[in-house]
Amino acid sequence: MEISLYVFDAVMALLLFYWMSKVAKRKPGTPLTGLFAYRETLTSDPPAATKNDPRRRPLPGGPRQ
């Protein structure tokens, strides 16, 4: 039973080292791939809460000086 877990761990470690070497060899500016890579899509929508946004709540006690 323990041998199957050992083989699974060994295969996962090999896959991890392969992925690490693939990421290390990539050229700057190329997108990352993987389970934890951020999605880098540019949007034209402005942020939700800007300084002049009417939906923004005022600070309690007024603005700081």
Secondary structure by P-SEA (a helix, b strand, c coil): caaaaaaaaaaaaaaaaaaaaaaaacccccccccccccccccccccccccccccccccccccccc
